[in-house]
Structures are given as C-alpha cells and as structure tokens.
C-alpha cells in the first residue's frame, strides 16, 4: 500500500499574471521550483487563499528570478493578479518510508521572493 503525502509546498505565492488564451498550466519561477523540489510537468494542487478555489494542473517553468506565478488556460478563471495561492506537490510513499520523509516548504513574500525554505 502507498500513502499520498505532501512532498513540497510553495506557501502564499502571489499570482502575477493570468493568460486565459493559453495552454493550461501554472507557470512558476525556476528559483521557486528548485527551492521547493518541484519540476516542470509535475502535477500540483493550487489553493487560492483569496477565493477558496482549488484546482489541479501541471507546472511549466518560468524565467529564473522573475517571481512569475501565472495561471494559464481555464485556470486563469480561478484567480487574478494579487491573489495569494498555496502550490502543493504530493508523493506516494510506502509506510516504511514515512518516518524519514520531510516535506519541503517554501514561504514567499508578496513579490514571490523566498523568505524561508527547507
């Protein structure tokens, strides 16, 4: 049996842009991806703190150091620039792997600069 657990999280990122007429996904600054241990193409859950919506999508790499967190495609209807979101990645672990597992958590400021990460 495998158990779904939190692998990584970018906490309270600010949506910088939306592009409705675009391939669906979320574009995230590569510096944030690296800090959180997330990769392009990874499925993530995006929880919008401002309006309560939650949606699943996949990651596209954004320009390094840009601070970009952009909702693309249909997801662009679920948030607007300035909204705060929590981006969550998950993993499936065997029970014996659980004691050693520590999720990576990255807290960012309103400009999507890393304030704290582990």
Biopython code that builds the backbone (N, CA, C, O; Angstrom):
import numpy as np
from Bio.PDB.StructureBuilder import StructureBuilder

atoms = [
    (1, "UNK", "N", (0.839, -1.178, 0.000)),
    (1, "UNK", "CA", (0.000, 0.000, 0.000)),
    (1, "UNK", "C", (0.888, 1.246, 0.000)),
    (1, "UNK", "O", (1.906, 1.291, 0.690)),
    (2, "UNK", "N", (0.500, 2.233, -0.764)),
    (2, "UNK", "CA", (1.187, 3.520, -0.786)),
    (2, "UNK", "C", (0.269, 4.575, -0.183)),
    (2, "UNK", "O", (-0.954, 4.502, -0.301)),
    (3, "UNK", "N", (0.890, 5.561, 0.468)),
    (3, "UNK", "CA", (0.144, 6.634, 1.113)),
    (3, "UNK", "C", (0.536, 7.955, 0.451)),
    (3, "UNK", "O", (1.721, 8.248, 0.291)),
    (4, "UNK", "N", (-0.458, 8.743, 0.071)),
    (4, "UNK", "CA", (-0.211, 10.040, -0.556)),
    (4, "UNK", "C", (0.111, 11.057, 0.533)),
    (4, "UNK", "O", (-0.673, 11.260, 1.461)),
    (5, "UNK", "N", (1.280, 11.697, 0.409)),
    (5, "UNK", "CA", (1.718, 12.681, 1.401)),
    (5, "UNK", "C", (2.197, 13.956, 0.711)),
    (5, "UNK", "O", (2.509, 13.957, -0.480)),
    (6, "UNK", "N", (2.248, 15.030, 1.478)),
    (6, "UNK", "CA", (2.799, 16.282, 0.972)),
    (6, "UNK", "C", (4.283, 16.107, 0.699)),
    (6, "UNK", "O", (5.034, 15.697, 1.585)),
    (7, "UNK", "N", (4.711, 16.415, -0.518)),
    (7, "UNK", "CA", (6.122, 16.355, -0.904)),
    (7, "UNK", "C", (6.756, 17.728, -0.795)),
    (7, "UNK", "O", (7.863, 17.879, -0.277)),
    (8, "UNK", "N", (6.033, 18.738, -1.295)),
    (8, "UNK", "CA", (6.583, 20.085, -1.312)),
    (8, "UNK", "C", (5.465, 21.108, -1.429)),
    (8, "UNK", "O", (4.366, 20.821, -1.905)),
    (9, "UNK", "N", (5.794, 22.326, -0.972)),
    (9, "UNK", "CA", (4.780, 23.382, -0.996)),
    (9, "UNK", "C", (5.444, 24.737, -1.147)),
    (9, "UNK", "O", (6.475, 25.018, -0.535)),
    (10, "UNK", "N", (4.827, 25.578, -1.985)),
    (10, "UNK", "CA", (5.184, 26.994, -2.075)),
    (10, "UNK", "C", (4.016, 27.716, -1.426)),
    (10, "UNK", "O", (2.898, 27.704, -1.941)),
    (11, "UNK", "N", (4.288, 28.342, -0.295)),
    (11, "UNK", "CA", (3.223, 28.882, 0.549)),
    (11, "UNK", "C", (3.005, 30.382, 0.328)),
    (11, "UNK", "O", (3.929, 31.187, 0.442)),
    (12, "UNK", "N", (1.767, 30.727, 0.011)),
    (12, "UNK", "CA", (1.295, 32.107, -0.123)),
    (12, "UNK", "C", (2.016, 32.894, -1.234)),
    (12, "UNK", "O", (2.396, 34.052, -1.060)),
    (13, "UNK", "N", (2.187, 32.222, -2.374)),
    (13, "UNK", "CA", (2.715, 32.918, -3.548)),
    (13, "UNK", "C", (1.652, 33.876, -4.073)),
    (13, "UNK", "O", (0.457, 33.669, -3.860)),
    (14, "UNK", "N", (2.091, 34.909, -4.752)),
    (14, "UNK", "CA", (1.175, 35.898, -5.328)),
    (14, "UNK", "C", (1.045, 35.653, -6.824)),
    (14, "UNK", "O", (2.048, 35.556, -7.531)),
    (15, "UNK", "N", (-0.190, 35.554, -7.306)),
    (15, "UNK", "CA", (-0.408, 35.430, -8.752)),
    (15, "UNK", "C", (0.038, 36.732, -9.401)),
    (15, "UNK", "O", (-0.419, 37.812, -9.028)),
    (16, "UNK", "N", (0.933, 36.619, -10.374)),
    (16, "UNK", "CA", (1.470, 37.808, -11.047)),
    (16, "UNK", "C", (0.751, 38.118, -12.351)),
    (16, "UNK", "O", (0.773, 39.253, -12.827)),
    (17, "UNK", "N", (0.106, 37.090, -12.933)),
    (17, "UNK", "CA", (-0.468, 37.265, -14.263)),
    (17, "UNK", "C", (-1.415, 36.103, -14.529)),
    (17, "UNK", "O", (-1.320, 35.056, -13.889)),
    (18, "UNK", "N", (-2.328, 36.292, -15.474)),
    (18, "UNK", "CA", (-3.172, 35.209, -15.971)),
    (18, "UNK", "C", (-3.201, 35.293, -17.492)),
    (18, "UNK", "O", (-3.133, 36.381, -18.066)),
    (19, "UNK", "N", (-3.303, 34.128, -18.141)),
    (19, "UNK", "CA", (-3.417, 34.074, -19.596)),
    (19, "UNK", "C", (-4.478, 33.054, -19.958)),
    (19, "UNK", "O", (-4.203, 31.857, -20.042)),
    (20, "UNK", "N", (-5.680, 33.534, -20.168)),
    (20, "UNK", "CA", (-6.803, 32.657, -20.479)),
    (20, "UNK", "C", (-6.582, 31.909, -21.791)),
    (20, "UNK", "O", (-6.802, 30.700, -21.856)),
    (21, "UNK", "N", (-6.152, 32.610, -22.829)),
    (21, "UNK", "CA", (-5.967, 32.001, -24.153)),
    (21, "UNK", "C", (-4.578, 31.387, -24.254)),
    (21, "UNK", "O", (-3.760, 31.819, -25.065)),
    (22, "UNK", "N", (-4.317, 30.388, -23.436)),
    (22, "UNK", "CA", (-3.002, 29.762, -23.376)),
    (22, "UNK", "C", (-3.175, 28.315, -22.980)),
    (22, "UNK", "O", (-4.192, 27.941, -22.395)),
    (23, "UNK", "N", (-2.189, 27.501, -23.295)),
    (23, "UNK", "CA", (-2.196, 26.103, -22.867)),
    (23, "UNK", "C", (-2.318, 26.042, -21.347)),
    (23, "UNK", "O", (-1.589, 26.736, -20.638)),
    (24, "UNK", "N", (-3.209, 25.238, -20.857)),
    (24, "UNK", "CA", (-3.483, 25.178, -19.421)),
    (24, "UNK", "C", (-2.308, 24.704, -18.582)),
    (24, "UNK", "O", (-1.637, 23.733, -18.933)),
    (25, "UNK", "N", (-2.061, 25.384, -17.482)),
    (25, "UNK", "CA", (-0.977, 25.040, -16.574)),
    (25, "UNK", "C", (-0.771, 26.175, -15.584)),
    (25, "UNK", "O", (-1.531, 27.143, -15.556)),
    (26, "UNK", "N", (0.277, 26.039, -14.767)),
    (26, "UNK", "CA", (0.733, 27.153, -13.930)),
    (26, "UNK", "C", (2.209, 27.353, -14.231)),
    (26, "UNK", "O", (2.990, 26.402, -14.189)),
    (27, "UNK", "N", (2.589, 28.572, -14.531)),
    (27, "UNK", "CA", (3.988, 28.909, -14.795)),
    (27, "UNK", "C", (4.586, 29.440, -13.496)),
    (27, "UNK", "O", (4.030, 30.341, -12.867)),
    (28, "UNK", "N", (5.738, 28.865, -13.098)),
    (28, "UNK", "CA", (6.370, 29.221, -11.826)),
    (28, "UNK", "C", (7.852, 29.495, -12.054)),
    (28, "UNK", "O", (8.533, 28.754, -12.764)),
    (29, "UNK", "N", (8.340, 30.571, -11.441)),
    (29, "UNK", "CA", (9.754, 30.943, -11.455)),
    (29, "UNK", "C", (10.612, 29.721, -11.108)),
    (29, "UNK", "O", (10.336, 29.022, -10.134)),
    (30, "UNK", "N", (11.646, 29.469, -11.903)),
    (30, "UNK", "CA", (12.521, 28.316, -11.698)),
    (30, "UNK", "C", (13.227, 28.335, -10.341)),
    (30, "UNK", "O", (13.517, 27.272, -9.793)),
    (31, "UNK", "N", (13.506, 29.505, -9.793)),
    (31, "UNK", "CA", (14.127, 29.565, -8.465)),
    (31, "UNK", "C", (13.190, 28.996, -7.402)),
    (31, "UNK", "O", (13.634, 28.308, -6.483)),
    (32, "UNK", "N", (11.899, 29.283, -7.528)),
    (32, "UNK", "CA", (10.924, 28.738, -6.580)),
    (32, "UNK", "C", (10.792, 27.227, -6.751)),
    (32, "UNK", "O", (10.685, 26.492, -5.769)),
    (33, "UNK", "N", (10.801, 26.771, -7.999)),
    (33, "UNK", "CA", (10.713, 25.336, -8.251)),
    (33, "UNK", "C", (11.882, 24.594, -7.623)),
    (33, "UNK", "O", (11.699, 23.560, -6.979)),
    (34, "UNK", "N", (13.070, 25.120, -7.811)),
    (34, "UNK", "CA", (14.257, 24.473, -7.253)),
    (34, "UNK", "C", (14.189, 24.424, -5.727)),
    (34, "UNK", "O", (14.461, 23.385, -5.126)),
    (35, "UNK", "N", (13.830, 25.535, -5.107)),
    (35, "UNK", "CA", (13.762, 25.600, -3.648)),
    (35, "UNK", "C", (12.733, 24.612, -3.093)),
    (35, "UNK", "O", (12.935, 24.035, -2.025)),
    (36, "UNK", "N", (11.633, 24.422, -3.819)),
    (36, "UNK", "CA", (10.574, 23.536, -3.357)),
    (36, "UNK", "C", (10.770, 22.086, -3.788)),
    (36, "UNK", "O", (10.040, 21.200, -3.343)),
    (37, "UNK", "N", (11.749, 21.842, -4.649)),
    (37, "UNK", "CA", (11.953, 20.489, -5.149)),
    (37, "UNK", "C", (10.873, 20.049, -6.126)),
    (37, "UNK", "O", (10.542, 18.867, -6.212)),
    (38, "UNK", "N", (10.330, 21.011, -6.858)),
    (38, "UNK", "CA", (9.307, 20.730, -7.871)),
    (38, "UNK", "C", (9.941, 20.766, -9.255)),
    (38, "UNK", "O", (10.990, 21.381, -9.449)),
    (39, "UNK", "N", (9.294, 20.099, -10.223)),
    (39, "UNK", "CA", (9.855, 20.028, -11.574)),
    (39, "UNK", "C", (8.789, 20.337, -12.625)),
    (39, "UNK", "O", (7.590, 20.209, -12.382)),
    (40, "UNK", "N", (9.261, 20.743, -13.787)),
    (40, "UNK", "CA", (8.361, 21.009, -14.901)),
    (40, "UNK", "C", (7.568, 19.748, -15.229)),
    (40, "UNK", "O", (8.123, 18.651, -15.277)),
    (41, "UNK", "N", (6.284, 19.913, -15.451)),
    (41, "UNK", "CA", (5.417, 18.792, -15.779)),
    (41, "UNK", "C", (4.790, 18.116, -14.572)),
    (41, "UNK", "O", (3.868, 17.312, -14.714)),
    (42, "UNK", "N", (5.286, 18.439, -13.387)),
    (42, "UNK", "CA", (4.736, 17.836, -12.168)),
    (42, "UNK", "C", (3.299, 18.298, -11.931)),
    (42, "UNK", "O", (2.977, 19.472, -12.116)),
    (43, "UNK", "N", (2.448, 17.375, -11.524)),
    (43, "UNK", "CA", (1.074, 17.725, -11.159)),
    (43, "UNK", "C", (1.084, 18.392, -9.791)),
    (43, "UNK", "O", (1.753, 17.930, -8.867)),
    (44, "UNK", "N", (0.338, 19.480, -9.672)),
    (44, "UNK", "CA", (0.241, 20.203, -8.402)),
    (44, "UNK", "C", (-1.212, 20.591, -8.143)),
    (44, "UNK", "O", (-2.028, 20.694, -9.059)),
    (45, "UNK", "N", (-1.498, 20.799, -6.869)),
    (45, "UNK", "CA", (-2.785, 21.329, -6.446)),
    (45, "UNK", "C", (-2.555, 22.791, -6.100)),
    (45, "UNK", "O", (-1.625, 23.117, -5.363)),
    (46, "UNK", "N", (-3.393, 23.670, -6.625)),
    (46, "UNK", "CA", (-3.274, 25.105, -6.374)),
    (46, "UNK", "C", (-4.498, 25.536, -5.570)),
    (46, "UNK", "O", (-5.633, 25.413, -6.030)),
    (47, "UNK", "N", (-4.250, 26.042, -4.364)),
    (47, "UNK", "CA", (-5.332, 26.514, -3.487)),
    (47, "UNK", "C", (-5.270, 28.033, -3.430)),
    (47, "UNK", "O", (-4.258, 28.602, -3.020)),
    (48, "UNK", "N", (-6.347, 28.688, -3.841)),
    (48, "UNK", "CA", (-6.394, 30.147, -3.845)),
    (48, "UNK", "C", (-6.914, 30.622, -2.488)),
    (48, "UNK", "O", (-8.058, 30.353, -2.122)),
    (49, "UNK", "N", (-6.059, 31.332, -1.747)),
    (49, "UNK", "CA", (-6.413, 31.820, -0.412)),
    (49, "UNK", "C", (-7.508, 32.884, -0.490)),
    (49, "UNK", "O", (-8.330, 32.982, 0.421)),
    (50, "UNK", "N", (-7.536, 33.677, -1.552)),
    (50, "UNK", "CA", (-8.490, 34.776, -1.676)),
    (50, "UNK", "C", (-9.918, 34.323, -1.948)),
    (50, "UNK", "O", (-10.868, 34.878, -1.394)),
    (51, "UNK", "N", (-10.070, 33.305, -2.810)),
    (51, "UNK", "CA", (-11.438, 32.932, -3.184)),
    (51, "UNK", "C", (-11.818, 31.496, -2.841)),
    (51, "UNK", "O", (-12.954, 31.087, -3.081)),
    (52, "UNK", "N", (-10.889, 30.727, -2.284)),
    (52, "UNK", "CA", (-11.192, 29.377, -1.833)),
    (52, "UNK", "C", (-11.177, 28.298, -2.900)),
    (52, "UNK", "O", (-11.414, 27.133, -2.582)),
    (53, "UNK", "N", (-10.907, 28.641, -4.161)),
    (53, "UNK", "CA", (-10.885, 27.614, -5.199)),
    (53, "UNK", "C", (-9.643, 26.742, -5.045)),
    (53, "UNK", "O", (-8.612, 27.173, -4.530)),
    (54, "UNK", "N", (-9.778, 25.510, -5.506)),
    (54, "UNK", "CA", (-8.663, 24.562, -5.549)),
    (54, "UNK", "C", (-8.729, 23.880, -6.906)),
    (54, "UNK", "O", (-9.797, 23.452, -7.344)),
    (55, "UNK", "N", (-7.575, 23.781, -7.573)),
    (55, "UNK", "CA", (-7.559, 23.077, -8.853)),
    (55, "UNK", "C", (-6.234, 22.359, -9.032)),
    (55, "UNK", "O", (-5.205, 22.742, -8.475)),
    (56, "UNK", "N", (-6.297, 21.300, -9.832)),
    (56, "UNK", "CA", (-5.090, 20.543, -10.146)),
    (56, "UNK", "C", (-4.643, 20.913, -11.546)),
    (56, "UNK", "O", (-5.462, 21.061, -12.452)),
    (57, "UNK", "N", (-3.342, 21.061, -11.716)),
    (57, "UNK", "CA", (-2.771, 21.384, -13.012)),
    (57, "UNK", "C", (-1.340, 20.851, -13.034)),
    (57, "UNK", "O", (-0.962, 20.048, -12.181)),
    (58, "UNK", "N", (-0.550, 21.291, -14.001)),
    (58, "UNK", "CA", (0.851, 20.875, -14.071)),
    (58, "UNK", "C", (1.731, 22.110, -14.214)),
    (58, "UNK", "O", (1.275, 23.177, -14.625)),
    (59, "UNK", "N", (2.986, 21.941, -13.867)),
    (59, "UNK", "CA", (3.938, 23.063, -13.834)),
    (59, "UNK", "C", (4.617, 23.281, -15.184)),
    (59, "UNK", "O", (5.008, 22.338, -15.872)),
    (60, "UNK", "N", (4.742, 24.560, -15.533)),
    (60, "UNK", "CA", (5.617, 24.985, -16.623)),
    (60, "UNK", "C", (6.667, 25.909, -16.006)),
    (60, "UNK", "O", (6.354, 26.723, -15.138)),
    (61, "UNK", "N", (7.919, 25.775, -16.463)),
    (61, "UNK", "CA", (8.999, 26.609, -15.930)),
    (61, "UNK", "C", (8.855, 28.048, -16.385)),
    (61, "UNK", "O", (8.617, 28.331, -17.560)),
    (62, "UNK", "N", (9.007, 28.964, -15.408)),
    (62, "UNK", "CA", (9.040, 30.392, -15.706)),
    (62, "UNK", "C", (10.478, 30.896, -15.647)),
    (62, "UNK", "O", (11.374, 30.189, -15.186)),
    (63, "UNK", "N", (10.684, 32.096, -16.106)),
    (63, "UNK", "CA", (12.024, 32.685, -16.130)),
    (63, "UNK", "C", (12.602, 32.770, -14.715)),
    (63, "UNK", "O", (11.951, 33.254, -13.789)),
    (64, "UNK", "N", (13.829, 32.293, -14.573)),
    (64, "UNK", "CA", (14.539, 32.304, -13.292)),
    (64, "UNK", "C", (14.675, 33.729, -12.762)),
    (64, "UNK", "O", (15.099, 34.634, -13.481)),
    (65, "UNK", "N", (14.308, 33.913, -11.488)),
    (65, "UNK", "CA", (14.454, 35.209, -10.848)),
    (65, "UNK", "C", (13.344, 36.198, -11.163)),
    (65, "UNK", "O", (13.379, 37.334, -10.691)),
    (66, "UNK", "N", (12.358, 35.783, -11.957)),
    (66, "UNK", "CA", (11.292, 36.696, -12.378)),
    (66, "UNK", "C", (10.187, 36.836, -11.337)),
    (66, "UNK", "O", (9.460, 37.829, -11.336)),
    (67, "UNK", "N", (10.055, 35.853, -10.454)),
    (67, "UNK", "CA", (8.963, 35.865, -9.489)),
    (67, "UNK", "C", (7.617, 35.489, -10.091)),
    (67, "UNK", "O", (6.588, 35.620, -9.428)),
    (68, "UNK", "N", (7.607, 35.023, -11.339)),
    (68, "UNK", "CA", (6.349, 34.718, -12.019)),
    (68, "UNK", "C", (5.610, 33.548, -11.363)),
    (68, "UNK", "O", (6.198, 32.514, -11.044)),
    (69, "UNK", "N", (4.312, 33.745, -11.176)),
    (69, "UNK", "CA", (3.363, 32.695, -10.810)),
    (69, "UNK", "C", (2.117, 33.024, -11.622)),
    (69, "UNK", "O", (1.298, 33.848, -11.215)),
    (70, "UNK", "N", (1.981, 32.370, -12.776)),
    (70, "UNK", "CA", (0.930, 32.736, -13.735)),
    (70, "UNK", "C", (-0.034, 31.571, -13.937)),
    (70, "UNK", "O", (0.385, 30.438, -14.177)),
    (71, "UNK", "N", (-1.315, 31.858, -13.837)),
    (71, "UNK", "CA", (-2.356, 30.872, -14.149)),
    (71, "UNK", "C", (-2.647, 30.944, -15.634)),
    (71, "UNK", "O", (-2.895, 32.022, -16.174)),
    (72, "UNK", "N", (-2.616, 29.791, -16.298)),
    (72, "UNK", "CA", (-2.822, 29.720, -17.740)),
    (72, "UNK", "C", (-4.067, 28.914, -18.075)),
    (72, "UNK", "O", (-4.495, 28.062, -17.297)),
    (73, "UNK", "N", (-4.645, 29.190, -19.236)),
    (73, "UNK", "CA", (-5.791, 28.429, -19.717)),
    (73, "UNK", "C", (-6.998, 28.601, -18.812)),
    (73, "UNK", "O", (-7.211, 29.674, -18.247)),
    (74, "UNK", "N", (-7.787, 27.543, -18.676)),
    (74, "UNK", "CA", (-9.023, 27.608, -17.892)),
    (74, "UNK", "C", (-8.761, 28.032, -16.448)),
    (74, "UNK", "O", (-9.611, 28.677, -15.833)),
    (75, "UNK", "N", (-7.597, 27.679, -15.900)),
    (75, "UNK", "CA", (-7.261, 28.050, -14.519)),
    (75, "UNK", "C", (-7.203, 29.559, -14.328)),
    (75, "UNK", "O", (-7.332, 30.048, -13.206)),
    (76, "UNK", "N", (-7.011, 30.302, -15.415)),
    (76, "UNK", "CA", (-6.968, 31.766, -15.321)),
    (76, "UNK", "C", (-8.285, 32.336, -14.801)),
    (76, "UNK", "O", (-8.329, 33.474, -14.334)),
    (77, "UNK", "N", (-9.347, 31.555, -14.880)),
    (77, "UNK", "CA", (-10.650, 31.994, -14.358)),
    (77, "UNK", "C", (-10.739, 31.810, -12.830)),
    (77, "UNK", "O", (-11.683, 32.288, -12.200)),
    (78, "UNK", "N", (-9.759, 31.121, -12.247)),
    (78, "UNK", "CA", (-9.811, 30.776, -10.822)),
    (78, "UNK", "C", (-8.986, 31.691, -9.932)),
    (78, "UNK", "O", (-8.886, 31.464, -8.726)),
    (79, "UNK", "N", (-8.398, 32.716, -10.516)),
    (79, "UNK", "CA", (-7.618, 33.663, -9.726)),
    (79, "UNK", "C", (-7.299, 34.883, -10.548)),
    (79, "UNK", "O", (-7.506, 34.909, -11.761)),
    (80, "UNK", "N", (-6.793, 35.897, -9.873)),
    (80, "UNK", "CA", (-6.413, 37.123, -10.562)),
    (80, "UNK", "C", (-5.119, 37.643, -9.960)),
    (80, "UNK", "O", (-4.768, 37.285, -8.836)),
    (81, "UNK", "N", (-4.404, 38.487, -10.702)),
    (81, "UNK", "CA", (-3.164, 39.035, -10.156)),
    (81, "UNK", "C", (-3.400, 39.647, -8.770)),
    (81, "UNK", "O", (-4.369, 40.373, -8.547)),
    (82, "UNK", "N", (-2.500, 39.336, -7.862)),
    (82, "UNK", "CA", (-2.608, 39.814, -6.489)),
    (82, "UNK", "C", (-3.162, 38.773, -5.533)),
    (82, "UNK", "O", (-2.942, 38.870, -4.326)),
    (83, "UNK", "N", (-3.888, 37.762, -6.054)),
    (83, "UNK", "CA", (-4.380, 36.688, -5.189)),
    (83, "UNK", "C", (-3.206, 35.890, -4.638)),
    (83, "UNK", "O", (-2.187, 35.722, -5.308)),
    (84, "UNK", "N", (-3.358, 35.399, -3.408)),
    (84, "UNK", "CA", (-2.339, 34.544, -2.790)),
    (84, "UNK", "C", (-2.757, 33.087, -2.982)),
    (84, "UNK", "O", (-3.925, 32.736, -2.813)),
    (85, "UNK", "N", (-1.785, 32.246, -3.338)),
    (85, "UNK", "CA", (-2.054, 30.830, -3.568)),
    (85, "UNK", "C", (-1.040, 29.967, -2.823)),
    (85, "UNK", "O", (0.072, 30.396, -2.514)),
    (86, "UNK", "N", (-1.459, 28.754, -2.552)),
    (86, "UNK", "CA", (-0.578, 27.731, -1.989)),
    (86, "UNK", "C", (-0.470, 26.652, -3.055)),
    (86, "UNK", "O", (-1.479, 26.116, -3.512)),
    (87, "UNK", "N", (0.761, 26.336, -3.446)),
    (87, "UNK", "CA", (1.010, 25.359, -4.509)),
    (87, "UNK", "C", (1.570, 24.102, -3.847)),
    (87, "UNK", "O", (2.623, 24.140, -3.212)),
    (88, "UNK", "N", (0.849, 22.984, -4.004)),
    (88, "UNK", "CA", (1.157, 21.756, -3.272)),
    (88, "UNK", "C", (1.513, 20.615, -4.219)),
    (88, "UNK", "O", (0.781, 20.327, -5.166)),
    (89, "UNK", "N", (2.642, 19.973, -3.950)),
    (89, "UNK", "CA", (3.047, 18.777, -4.681)),
    (89, "UNK", "C", (2.989, 17.578, -3.748)),
    (89, "UNK", "O", (3.260, 17.705, -2.554)),
    (90, "UNK", "N", (2.642, 16.424, -4.280)),
    (90, "UNK", "CA", (2.457, 15.232, -3.465)),
    (90, "UNK", "C", (3.319, 14.086, -3.979)),
    (90, "UNK", "O", (3.790, 14.101, -5.117)),
    (91, "UNK", "N", (3.513, 13.096, -3.120)),
    (91, "UNK", "CA", (4.244, 11.878, -3.476)),
    (91, "UNK", "C", (3.537, 10.696, -2.829)),
    (91, "UNK", "O", (2.815, 10.846, -1.843)),
    (92, "UNK", "N", (3.757, 9.539, -3.394)),
    (92, "UNK", "CA", (3.229, 8.301, -2.819)),
    (92, "UNK", "C", (4.388, 7.551, -2.182)),
    (92, "UNK", "O", (5.369, 7.220, -2.848)),
    (93, "UNK", "N", (4.267, 7.287, -0.888)),
    (93, "UNK", "CA", (5.323, 6.604, -0.145)),
    (93, "UNK", "C", (4.804, 5.319, 0.472)),
    (93, "UNK", "O", (3.628, 5.198, 0.814)),
    (94, "UNK", "N", (5.708, 4.370, 0.606)),
    (94, "UNK", "CA", (5.403, 3.143, 1.344)),
    (94, "UNK", "C", (5.438, 3.481, 2.835)),
    (94, "UNK", "O", (6.170, 4.385, 3.238)),
    (95, "UNK", "N", (4.673, 2.782, 3.651)),
    (95, "UNK", "CA", (4.646, 3.077, 5.084)),
    (95, "UNK", "C", (6.021, 3.143, 5.741)),
    (95, "UNK", "O", (6.241, 3.963, 6.632)),
    (96, "UNK", "N", (6.936, 2.298, 5.316)),
    (96, "UNK", "CA", (8.277, 2.306, 5.916)),
    (96, "UNK", "C", (9.098, 3.543, 5.547)),
    (96, "UNK", "O", (10.094, 3.840, 6.206)),
    (97, "UNK", "N", (8.691, 4.264, 4.504)),
    (97, "UNK", "CA", (9.382, 5.496, 4.103)),
    (97, "UNK", "C", (8.911, 6.717, 4.894)),
    (97, "UNK", "O", (9.607, 7.731, 4.933)),
    (98, "UNK", "N", (7.751, 6.632, 5.516)),
    (98, "UNK", "CA", (7.129, 7.777, 6.173)),
    (98, "UNK", "C", (7.965, 8.406, 7.288)),
    (98, "UNK", "O", (8.056, 9.633, 7.342)),
    (99, "UNK", "N", (8.582, 7.622, 8.184)),
    (99, "UNK", "CA", (9.328, 8.252, 9.284)),
    (99, "UNK", "C", (10.467, 9.165, 8.825)),
    (99, "UNK", "O", (10.782, 10.141, 9.506)),
    (100, "UNK", "N", (11.080, 8.867, 7.698)),
    (100, "UNK", "CA", (12.208, 9.673, 7.210)),
    (100, "UNK", "C", (11.778, 10.829, 6.312)),
    (100, "UNK", "O", (12.595, 11.685, 5.974)),
    (101, "UNK", "N", (10.515, 10.860, 5.927)),
    (101, "UNK", "CA", (10.048, 11.871, 4.971)),
    (101, "UNK", "C", (9.849, 13.234, 5.640)),
    (101, "UNK", "O", (9.212, 13.338, 6.688)),
    (102, "UNK", "N", (10.403, 14.266, 5.019)),
    (102, "UNK", "CA", (10.215, 15.652, 5.454)),
    (102, "UNK", "C", (9.843, 16.477, 4.226)),
    (102, "UNK", "O", (10.665, 16.643, 3.325)),
    (103, "UNK", "N", (8.629, 16.992, 4.178)),
    (103, "UNK", "CA", (8.237, 17.813, 3.021)),
    (103, "UNK", "C", (9.077, 19.092, 2.945)),
    (103, "UNK", "O", (9.498, 19.639, 3.964)),
    (104, "UNK", "N", (9.308, 19.552, 1.716)),
    (104, "UNK", "CA", (9.996, 20.829, 1.515)),
    (104, "UNK", "C", (8.947, 21.923, 1.483)),
    (104, "UNK", "O", (7.977, 21.847, 0.729)),
    (105, "UNK", "N", (9.148, 22.941, 2.307)),
    (105, "UNK", "CA", (8.193, 24.043, 2.408)),
    (105, "UNK", "C", (8.906, 25.357, 2.162)),
    (105, "UNK", "O", (9.911, 25.658, 2.806)),
    (106, "UNK", "N", (8.385, 26.134, 1.233)),
    (106, "UNK", "CA", (8.976, 27.411, 0.865)),
    (106, "UNK", "C", (7.940, 28.503, 1.099)),
    (106, "UNK", "O", (6.854, 28.473, 0.521)),
    (107, "UNK", "N", (8.278, 29.457, 1.939)),
    (107, "UNK", "CA", (7.419, 30.612, 2.195)),
    (107, "UNK", "C", (7.960, 31.781, 1.391)),
    (107, "UNK", "O", (9.161, 32.053, 1.409)),
    (108, "UNK", "N", (7.066, 32.475, 0.682)),
    (108, "UNK", "CA", (7.490, 33.614, -0.136)),
    (108, "UNK", "C", (6.758, 34.875, 0.297)),
    (108, "UNK", "O", (5.710, 34.815, 0.940)),
    (109, "UNK", "N", (7.336, 36.026, -0.071)),
    (109, "UNK", "CA", (6.688, 37.308, 0.234)),
    (109, "UNK", "C", (5.766, 37.698, -0.925)),
    (109, "UNK", "O", (5.563, 36.919, -1.856)),
    (110, "UNK", "N", (5.220, 38.890, -0.860)),
    (110, "UNK", "CA", (4.254, 39.337, -1.872)),
    (110, "UNK", "C", (4.856, 39.497, -3.267)),
    (110, "UNK", "O", (4.119, 39.598, -4.247)),
    (111, "UNK", "N", (6.184, 39.520, -3.368)),
    (111, "UNK", "CA", (6.861, 39.593, -4.684)),
    (111, "UNK", "C", (7.414, 38.233, -5.107)),
    (111, "UNK", "O", (8.198, 38.138, -6.052)),
    (112, "UNK", "N", (7.000, 37.187, -4.400)),
    (112, "UNK", "CA", (7.415, 35.808, -4.670)),
    (112, "UNK", "C", (8.914, 35.596, -4.495)),
    (112, "UNK", "O", (9.535, 34.807, -5.207)),
    (113, "UNK", "N", (9.471, 36.308, -3.542)),
    (113, "UNK", "CA", (10.870, 36.097, -3.150)),
    (113, "UNK", "C", (10.870, 35.202, -1.917)),
    (113, "UNK", "O", (10.022, 35.352, -1.037)),
    (114, "UNK", "N", (11.799, 34.291, -1.854)),
    (114, "UNK", "CA", (11.855, 33.324, -0.763)),
    (114, "UNK", "C", (12.193, 34.012, 0.541)),
    (114, "UNK", "O", (13.198, 34.714, 0.653)),
    (115, "UNK", "N", (11.330, 33.794, 1.530)),
    (115, "UNK", "CA", (11.515, 34.333, 2.877)),
    (115, "UNK", "C", (12.107, 33.234, 3.758)),
    (115, "UNK", "O", (13.006, 33.481, 4.562)),
    (116, "UNK", "N", (11.589, 32.020, 3.591)),
    (116, "UNK", "CA", (12.059, 30.889, 4.370)),
    (116, "UNK", "C", (11.834, 29.624, 3.559)),
    (116, "UNK", "O", (10.809, 29.477, 2.894)),
    (117, "UNK", "N", (12.780, 28.729, 3.617)),
    (117, "UNK", "CA", (12.620, 27.474, 2.889)),
    (117, "UNK", "C", (13.406, 26.367, 3.547)),
    (117, "UNK", "O", (14.435, 26.591, 4.183)),
    (118, "UNK", "N", (12.897, 25.176, 3.377)),
    (118, "UNK", "CA", (13.634, 24.000, 3.848)),
    (118, "UNK", "C", (13.215, 22.817, 3.026)),
    (118, "UNK", "O", (13.706, 21.710, 3.242)),
]
sb = StructureBuilder()
sb.init_structure("model")
sb.init_model(0)
sb.init_chain("A")
sb.init_seg("    ")
for serial, (resi, resn, name, xyz) in enumerate(atoms, 1):
    if name == "N":
        sb.init_residue(resn, " ", resi, " ")
    sb.init_atom(name, np.array(xyz, "f"), 0.0, 1.0, " ", f" {name:<3s}", serial, name[0])
structure = sb.get_structure()
